[in-house]
Amino acid sequence: MAEIDAKQLEEGRELCLDFDKLDKIAQTGQPVVPVVVQDADSGEVLILAYANRQALEHALREGVATFWSTSRNQLWVKGATSGDTLELVEVRVNCEQNSLLYRVRPIGEGACHTQGTDGRARSSCYYRRIVDGQLEFV
């Protein structure tokens, strides 16, 4: 992926998908599985993240969405700094046992670390769609 600053990546309309993401994760040597995070009440998909054994055990024990940050290479308890916690309702495992589904209830303003024009956390990380090869806010 071409170098692009975080603001342009998160707020821009240019499509710049990181097709190398899984290669980058593999290079960390940390064993992880993908975690789809879904609002248990609305069904909205909020985040795609990753969990290792430590993150999953913490999530189950504490009842809060917990991941392994593949960029910082550390445990990531969603909401620990922002206050936008995701209360864990249940954890589901897919048929091949190689991914997880966290069904959650958001506590706070939103699930995404980015903010909308109102200055509040976005409810989901999926706030743009592809239209004619460009990104459009929904």
Order of alpha helices (4+ residues) and beta strands (2+ residues): alpha-alpha-beta-beta-alpha-beta-beta-beta-beta-beta-beta
